[in-house]
């Protein structure tokens, strides 16, 4: 027992790790690069080198440079090998994957179209995508690729 108490007292406190959470890049590479530059400048270099960087998703949509954003993110582990990177998927990324047909089929074997009925009243107003392959597309993919035809939502009053 005596040895265990001594060991606890001899332990050095571990240094807290820097954790950065970044979300909603939305295809704006220049804003992401500026943010990254600011982080490198403001965080102690040894802390930045070993930081945990968590990306919260929404890499695409709205901005003009989704591909450059994805390329930037993919390059981080090789450029910063001592950092840890976590890449989560946001709702915009999910919708884009749905449009591209990259979502796995539902485990129960059902079709994605079976989920449309609950939201069918919004189809015309939201201009859901009806091009090639839409019949097997998840609702979010159809909504993401559609064109809103009516800007006023009578159901929500907005």
N, C-alpha and C positions, 0 to 999 in steps of 0.2 A: 504494500500500500504506500509505503513511504516513497518508493521510487516513482510511482505514478504521479504523485503530487509534484515532485521535483520536475518531472518531464513537462507537465502542464505549465509550470512557471518559466521553463527555459525556452518555450516556443516563442518565436518571433511572430508578431502579427503579420498576416499576409496583406500585401498591398491591394487596395481596391482596384478593380479593373474598370477601365473606361468602356462604357456602353453607349453607342450612338444609334438612334432609331431614325430612319429616313423613310418618308412615305410620300405618295402622290407626286411622283416625278412627271407623269403624264406626257412623256415624249419630249421634254424640254432638256436637251443635253447641256446647253450652255448654263442653265440654272443649276443642274446637277454638278457640273464641273466647278462652278463658282462655290457651291456649298462644300464640295470636297476640298477645294483649295483653302477655304476658311477653316475647315476642321483641322487640316494639316498645320495651319498657321497658329491657331488658338490652343491646340492641345499639345502638351509636352511631347516632343518627338518619341521618347521611349514609351510613353503611354499610348500614343497613336499607333505605334508600330505593333502593339499587342492588343489593340482594342477589339471589342466585339461590335461588329456593325450589322445591324438588323434592318433590312429593307422591308417595308411594310406593304409593298405591292403598289398597284396602279402605275406600272412602268409605261403603259401605252395609252393612246387616245388623247385627243386634243392638240398636243404639240406636234411639230413637224418631223421630229427625229427619233421615233421609237427605236429604229434599228441601231442608231448610234448609242442610245441609252442602254440597250441590251448588250451591245458590244463592250461598252464601258464596264458594265456590271460583270460580264464574263471575264474580263481581263483582271479584275481585282485580286483574285487568289494568287495569280502568278506575280503580280506587281507588289503585293503585300502579303507574303507567305506566312508571316507570324500573326496576322490578323485572323479573326474568325468571321466568316460572312454567313448570314442567314438570309435567304430570299423567299419571302412569302408571296403568295398570289393574292391580288386584290380583285375586287368585283369587275373592274375594267379588263384585267388580264383574263379572268374567267370567261367573260363575255367574248373576248377576242378568240380565245381557245375554242369556245363553243362555235363561233362562226367558222373557224378553220376546220372544224370537225375533229378536234384533238381530244375531246372529253371521252373518257371510257363509257361504254354503254352501261345503263343502270344494272346493278347486280341482280335485280329481280327479272331481268329480261324484257321489261316494258320499253316502249318507245318514248322518246323525248316528247313527241307530239301529244302524248296523253296528259302532259302537264299544262298544255296551253289553255284548256277550257276555262280555268279559273280566272284567266286574264284576258279572255277573248274580247271583252267589251272595249279594251284599249287598243286592239289591233289596228283598226282603221286610223284612229287619231294619232297613234305612235308610228304608223307607217311601217309595220314589221316587214322585214326582208322576205321577198317571195321569189328570189332568183334560184339558180341551180342549187339543188341539194337541200333546200329549206325544209322539205318534208321530214328529214331525219335530224333536224337541227334542234338543239336545246333552245328554249325560249329566249334566254339572255343573248344568244348569238343572233337571233332574228331581230331582237330589239336593238342591239348594238349596231347592226348593219342597216337598220331602217332609216327612214327619213320622216321626222315628225311633220304631219300635215296640218294639224290644228294646234296652235300654241296655247290654247286655253283648255284647262282640264275642268270640265263642268262637275265631275264627281268631287274633286278636291276644292273647287272654287279658286284655282290658281291658274 
